[in-house]
Amino acid sequence: MRNFTYSRATSVEDALQGIRENPQATVIAGGTNLIDRLKGYLEPSSHLIDISRLQMQQIESLSTGGLRIGALASNTAVADHPIIRRDYPLLSRAILSGASQQIRNVATVGGNLLQRTRCSYFYDPAFPCNKRNPGSGCSARTGINRLHAILGASEHCVAVHPSDFCVALAALDAVVEVEKLSGKREIPITEFHRLPENNPEQDTHLQPGELITAVILPNLPVAKFGVYLKLRDRTSYSFALVSVAAAIDVRDGQVETVRIALGGVAHKPWRAMVAEQFLQSQPATLDSFKQAADLALQEAQPLEHNDFKIEMAKRAIERALMASVQKGAEK
């Protein structure tokens, strides 16, 4: 572990001032991913700013009917919150599928948004990795790439985003609230994370000096019918081979509203917009869901060891939509 200095922020403004004064600083809260990177010499930061004691843990109802979740709310608090369990059940299920209880107790909303890939080549300095050392090459493209991306990848990086929580947020049209000394802004979750393109070392569209302060869940009635399906090598908190967050509302046998997001297949949570557009006003049948799944994966570009993900993702989409329809029928 590299040597670093440490300070504890007393307010959001204090944290932002610390970031301005030290552009190489990194904020730390739960630290469940950051500490791993520090131990592996993957984190270049020379200074840590502890924000864990700031008052950003609240989960509050909005006048619009949605929720504002503070960036320091723990994964446990979010997954167990009665309104989230009732109105956004797929978010609760995604969190519960993502880590052990001990990790959920300390991991935070903001940290979940910022966790980095678990690509083995990124974590092993013996291999070139453009995400770790830009311009060095991508070992996964010609190496063991069973767990890697089939959508949205580039010649520079085929790593996948590891979060279950963020896949659920993508299906829920969530918005990330960020703040810097000059003011606040909101970033739709589908625009928060980046595809690798030529700069895979950049995971998000956060600007220098910005701090995540909250996630906003809109009033989304279809979310009540949402399901989260995670396919993995083992059920003991393994990362997804493929995951699907899906919610569908059916009226008179036809699809009225639908949301589909995929995990384990791209550098960011992958919103299946083309499939959603196709399903609009279509009959809510398995045949329609099969066609939508084909459209969702039509641009997939598998690597040597992960072409199985295409069929797996299609089947997972069909299964998740069918499960969501069955829950919708209970209303």
C-alpha positions in Angstrom: 0.0 0.0 0.0 1.3 3.4 -0.9 1.7 6.0 1.8 -1.1 8.6 2.0 -2.3 11.4 4.2 -5.7 11.5 5.7 -8.2 14.2 6.8 -11.9 14.0 8.0 -14.3 16.4 6.4 -16.7 18.3 8.7 -19.2 19.3 6.0 -19.9 18.9 2.3 -18.2 22.3 1.7 -15.2 21.2 3.7 -14.9 18.1 1.6 -15.2 20.1 -1.6 -12.6 22.6 -0.5 -10.3 19.7 0.3 -10.8 18.3 -3.2 -10.1 21.7 -4.7 -6.9 22.1 -2.7 -5.7 18.6 -3.5 -6.8 17.4 -7.0 -5.2 14.1 -6.3 -7.3 13.4 -3.3 -9.9 10.7 -3.1 -13.0 10.7 -0.8 -13.6 7.6 1.3 -16.7 6.5 3.1 -17.3 2.7 3.4 -14.1 2.0 1.5 -15.2 -1.5 0.5 -13.7 -1.2 -3.0 -11.3 1.7 -2.4 -9.3 -0.2 0.3 -8.9 -3.2 -2.1 -7.4 -0.8 -4.7 -5.1 0.8 -2.2 -3.8 -2.6 -1.1 -3.2 -3.6 -4.7 -1.3 -0.4 -5.5 -4.1 0.5 -8.0 -5.1 3.8 -6.4 -2.8 6.7 -7.1 -4.3 9.0 -4.5 -1.9 10.5 -2.1 -4.6 11.9 0.2 -7.9 10.5 1.5 -10.8 12.7 2.6 -13.1 10.9 5.0 -16.7 11.9 4.4 -18.3 9.0 6.4 -19.5 11.2 9.2 -21.3 13.8 7.0 -25.1 14.0 7.3 -25.9 12.4 4.0 -27.6 9.1 5.1 -31.2 10.2 4.9 -33.8 8.5 2.6 -36.6 11.1 2.1 -39.9 11.1 0.2 -40.2 13.9 -2.4 -43.3 15.9 -3.1 -43.3 14.4 -6.6 -43.7 11.0 -5.1 -40.2 9.8 -5.6 -37.3 9.3 -3.2 -34.0 11.1 -2.5 -31.4 8.7 -1.1 -28.4 10.3 0.5 -25.0 9.3 -0.9 -23.9 7.9 2.5 -27.0 5.8 3.1 -25.7 2.2 3.5 -26.7 -0.6 1.2 -28.5 -2.2 4.1 -30.6 0.9 4.8 -31.6 1.2 1.2 -32.5 -2.5 0.7 -34.5 -2.6 4.0 -36.3 0.7 3.6 -40.1 0.0 3.5 -40.9 2.4 0.7 -38.1 1.0 -1.5 -39.3 -2.6 -0.8 -42.8 -1.6 -1.7 -42.3 0.8 -4.6 -38.9 -0.2 -6.0 -38.5 -3.9 -5.1 -36.0 -4.6 -7.9 -33.6 -2.2 -6.3 -33.8 -4.0 -2.9 -33.3 -7.3 -4.6 -30.4 -6.1 -6.6 -28.6 -4.9 -3.4 -29.3 -8.1 -1.6 -27.9 -10.2 -4.4 -24.7 -8.1 -4.5 -22.8 -8.6 -1.3 -22.7 -10.1 2.1 -24.5 -8.6 5.0 -21.3 -7.3 6.5 -20.3 -5.5 3.3 -23.9 -4.1 2.9 -23.7 -2.6 6.4 -20.8 -0.3 5.5 -21.0 0.1 1.7 -22.6 3.3 0.6 -24.8 4.5 -2.3 -22.1 6.9 -3.5 -19.4 4.3 -3.3 -21.5 1.8 -5.2 -21.8 4.2 -8.0 -18.0 4.7 -8.1 -16.8 1.1 -7.7 -14.4 0.0 -10.4 -14.3 -3.2 -12.5 -13.2 -6.5 -11.0 -11.4 -7.5 -14.3 -8.6 -9.8 -13.1 -6.2 -8.1 -15.6 -6.9 -4.7 -14.0 -6.0 -6.1 -10.6 -2.8 -7.9 -11.7 0.0 -5.5 -12.5 1.9 -8.3 -14.2 -0.4 -7.8 -17.2 -0.9 -4.7 -19.4 -4.2 -2.9 -18.8 -5.4 0.3 -20.4 -7.7 1.0 -17.5 -4.8 0.8 -15.0 -2.0 2.2 -17.3 -3.5 4.0 -20.4 -1.8 3.0 -23.6 -0.3 -0.3 -22.3 -2.9 -2.5 -24.0 -5.9 -4.7 -23.0 -4.8 -8.2 -22.0 -8.4 -9.4 -21.7 -9.0 -9.1 -25.5 -6.7 -12.0 -26.2 -6.6 -13.6 -22.7 -9.2 -15.3 -20.6 -12.3 -13.2 -21.3 -15.2 -15.3 -20.1 -16.5 -12.6 -17.8 -16.0 -9.7 -20.1 -18.1 -7.3 -22.2 -20.2 -8.2 -25.2 -21.8 -4.8 -25.7 -20.3 -1.3 -26.0 -16.7 -2.5 -25.7 -13.7 -1.0 -27.6 -10.3 -2.2 -28.7 -8.9 -0.5 -25.6 -11.1 -2.2 -22.9 -13.6 -5.0 -22.6 -14.1 -4.8 -18.8 -17.6 -4.9 -17.3 -19.1 -2.8 -14.6 -19.6 -4.9 -11.4 -22.5 -3.2 -9.7 -25.9 -4.8 -9.3 -27.3 -1.6 -7.6 -26.4 0.5 -10.6 -28.2 -1.9 -13.1 -31.3 -1.5 -11.0 -30.9 2.3 -11.0 -30.6 2.3 -14.8 -33.9 0.6 -15.1 -35.5 3.0 -12.7 -34.5 6.2 -14.5 -32.6 7.3 -11.4 -30.7 10.6 -11.3 -27.4 11.3 -9.6 -27.1 14.5 -7.7 -23.6 16.0 -7.5 -22.2 19.1 -6.0 -19.1 21.2 -6.4 -18.1 24.6 -4.9 -19.7 26.4 -7.8 -23.1 24.6 -7.4 -25.1 21.5 -8.0 -26.2 19.5 -11.0 -28.1 16.3 -11.8 -26.9 13.5 -14.1 -29.3 10.9 -15.4 -27.9 7.5 -14.3 -27.8 6.3 -18.0 -25.3 9.2 -18.6 -23.3 8.9 -15.4 -21.1 6.0 -16.4 -19.0 5.9 -19.5 -18.3 3.4 -22.2 -14.6 2.7 -22.6 -14.0 4.1 -26.1 -10.4 5.6 -26.1 -10.3 6.4 -22.4 -11.2 3.3 -20.4 -9.4 4.8 -17.3 -12.4 7.2 -17.0 -15.3 5.3 -15.5 -17.8 8.2 -15.1 -18.7 11.7 -16.3 -18.0 13.3 -13.0 -16.1 16.5 -13.4 -13.0 17.4 -11.3 -14.0 18.7 -7.9 -17.5 17.1 -7.9 -18.9 15.0 -5.0 -21.9 12.7 -5.2 -24.5 13.9 -2.6 -27.6 11.8 -3.4 -29.5 9.5 -5.8 -33.0 10.5 -6.8 -35.6 7.9 -7.7 -38.5 9.3 -9.7 -42.1 8.5 -9.2 -42.3 5.4 -11.5 -45.4 3.3 -11.1 -44.1 0.5 -13.3 -41.2 0.0 -10.7 -43.7 -1.8 -8.4 -43.7 -4.7 -10.8 -39.9 -4.8 -11.1 -37.7 -7.9 -10.8 -34.0 -8.4 -10.6 -32.5 -11.6 -12.1 -28.8 -12.4 -11.6 -27.1 -15.3 -13.2 -23.7 -16.2 -11.8 -21.3 -19.0 -11.3 -22.2 -19.4 -7.6 -24.9 -17.8 -5.4 -22.4 -16.9 -2.7 -22.0 -13.2 -3.7 -20.3 -13.8 -7.0 -20.4 -11.1 -9.7 -22.9 -11.4 -12.5 -22.3 -13.3 -15.7 -25.5 -11.6 -16.8 -28.1 -9.7 -14.8 -31.4 -8.2 -15.8 -33.5 -5.5 -14.1 -36.9 -5.4 -15.7 -40.3 -3.9 -15.0 -43.3 -4.1 -17.2 -46.9 -2.8 -16.8 -49.6 -4.5 -18.9 -53.0 -3.1 -19.7 -55.6 -5.2 -21.6 -52.9 -7.7 -22.6 -50.6 -5.0 -24.2 -47.4 -3.5 -22.9 -48.0 0.0 -21.6 -44.7 0.7 -19.9 -41.4 -1.3 -19.8 -37.9 -0.8 -18.5 -35.0 -3.2 -19.1 -31.4 -2.9 -18.0 -28.5 -5.4 -18.2 -25.5 -6.0 -16.1 -22.4 -8.1 -16.6 -22.4 -7.3 -20.3 -20.8 -3.9 -20.7 -18.5 -1.3 -19.2 -21.6 0.5 -17.8 -25.1 -0.7 -16.8 -26.7 -1.3 -20.2 -30.2 0.1 -20.8 -31.9 -1.9 -23.6 -33.7 1.1 -25.2 -34.3 -0.6 -28.5 -36.0 -3.5 -26.9 -38.1 -1.2 -24.8 -39.2 0.8 -27.8 -40.2 -2.4 -29.7 -42.3 -3.7 -26.8 -44.3 -0.5 -26.5 -48.0 -1.4 -27.3 -47.0 -5.0 -28.2 -48.9 -8.0 -26.7 -47.3 -9.1 -23.5 -46.4 -12.6 -24.7 -43.4 -14.8 -24.7 -43.0 -14.4 -28.4 -42.9 -10.6 -28.1 -40.3 -10.9 -25.3 -38.2 -13.2 -27.4 -38.2 -10.6 -30.2 -37.3 -7.9 -27.8 -34.4 -10.0 -26.4 -33.1 -10.5 -29.9 -33.1 -6.8 -30.5 -31.4 -6.1 -27.2 -28.5 -8.3 -28.1 -28.3 -7.6 -31.9 -25.1 -5.6 -31.6 -23.3 -8.0 -29.3 -19.7 -8.7 -30.2 -18.5 -11.7 -28.2 -14.9 -12.5 -27.5 -13.3 -16.0 -27.6 -14.7 -17.2 -24.3 -17.9 -15.4 -23.7 -20.2 -15.9 -26.7 -22.5 -17.9 -24.3 -23.5 -14.6 -22.7 -25.6 -13.7 -25.8 -28.0 -16.5 -25.4 -27.9 -16.3 -21.6 -28.8 -12.6 -21.7 -31.7 -13.3 -24.1 -33.1 -16.0 -21.9 -32.7 -13.8 -18.8 -34.6 -11.0 -20.4 -37.4 -13.3 -21.4 -37.6 -14.8 -17.9 -37.4 -11.4 -16.1 -40.2 -9.9 -18.2 -42.4 -12.9 -17.7 -41.8 -12.7 -13.9 -42.6 -9.0 -14.0 -45.9 -9.7 -15.9 -47.0 -12.2 -13.3 -46.4 -9.7 -10.5 -48.3 -7.0 -12.6 -51.3 -9.3 -12.9 -51.7 -9.2 -9.1 -52.7 -5.5 -9.1 
